[in-house]
Amino acid sequence: MSISEKVRQGMSAGSWIRRMFEEGAALKQRYGEENVFDLSLGNPVMEPPAGFFRELEKLAAKRTPGSHRYMPNAGYPETRAAVAEQLSRETGLDLGMQDIIMTCGAAGALNVALKTLLNQGEEVILFAPYFVEYLSYIDNHNGVANILPTDGQFLPRMDALESGINARTRAVIINSPNNPTGVVYDEGLLRQMGEIIRQKEAEYGTEIYLLSDEPYRKIIYDGIRYPSPLNHHPRSIIVTSHSKDLALPGERIGYLAVNPACSQHEEVVNGCIFCNRTLGFVNAPALMQNIVRHLQSVTVSVNEYRQKRDFLYSQLTGLGYEVVRPQGAFYMFPRTPIADDVAFVKELQKQQVLTVPGSGFGKAGHFRISYCVDDRTLQGAVNGLRQAMQKYRPH
Ligand SMILES: Cc1ncc(COP(=O)(O)O)c(C=O)c1O
């Protein structure tokens, strides 16, 4: 046997999603790239903001000696301080560099946080639909996922949270704005969540961490101000990145922020620094740290994403799809007109439109559309979406 049993199982669990990608690639070969409308990936088509290239050019021209060496595992102090300053502005809390660890993306930050917190067999609560990689990350660190339901608007159900927390619960992962639904959690929901978690901590004599995965927090519409979970539970940790807000997913730059009010703050931060090192990340990329330090208040054009959202939402509802109107990120999660979401996604493939079945996010009967694509692709997909709907719901 060439690979471990666990890896083999992990690979086969996700294999049908991979098959969709492979079938999509075959379609592109057959019909030409321009005739296949790929709405399956969360890989932003937008280029990074102009400020990114300015900083990049400045650094290349300066050639500051020592700027490509090892550094403290938590990152450059100046970058950590710049992140803390921005987060303080956004949350109204007083964060400092001692609260921030630079990481290899939100994915790196999640793995660091979970490794730091989890003992063997401890539970991590997720709400379905969820970003599917959470399952692997939890498993990486010997945890067990406890998957709870959301309501009709894809908001976490508080009754489920109350009955779902038990003596083994160590963390709750939330993701707002959400992938795959685009919904944003409001202040009231976060307050209630914090209250329930603290009640349960008191009941079981445990400490439960709220991990807020928020790489989309700056991609938010309709004048909403992002409410920070840091204000609602002292044992909270932000895990995030600039993959989406600066369109830099290939550069692997993100950070983790531990709530300054956390009771075990120093130990948690030191644990995370240790795990950033020993998971083999060592430190977040030096070049990117030197760039994003100057771009903390910069974001890609949210207005462009909003226009895409408005276009897609009005098209989908016009075609008869049932869809919760997203207020952030760049995904929609419509209900499929038939119960079998995999069959429906295959039908869309026949129409040369690529999407992902809801089953891939732990919620069947839906499909995910990613609209971080160019307008031609988005407009081109409408005809296939119409044909597929008409096949099952002829007017
Ligand atoms: C909800 C969510 N969390 C985490 C990630 C990982 O992002 P990063 O590129 O920062 O590792 C993604 C990427 O798509 C995501 O959608």
The ligand as a Gaussian input file, in Angstrom:
#p B3LYP/6-31G(d) Opt

LIG

0 1
 C      -14.791000      29.808000       3.729000
 C      -13.366000      29.703000       3.339000
 N      -12.446000      29.546000       4.293000
 C      -11.144000      29.440000       3.987000
 C      -10.719000      29.478000       2.688000
 C       -9.252000      29.352000       2.414000
 O       -8.750000      30.543000       1.981000
 P       -7.194000      30.876000       1.931000
 O       -6.849000      31.037000       0.492000
 O       -7.064000      32.134000       2.676000
 O       -6.468000      29.769000       2.586000
 C      -11.635000      29.633000       1.640000
 C      -11.215000      29.626000       0.247000
 O      -11.968000      29.596000      -0.685000
 C      -13.004000      29.752000       1.982000
 O      -13.946000      29.896000       1.048000

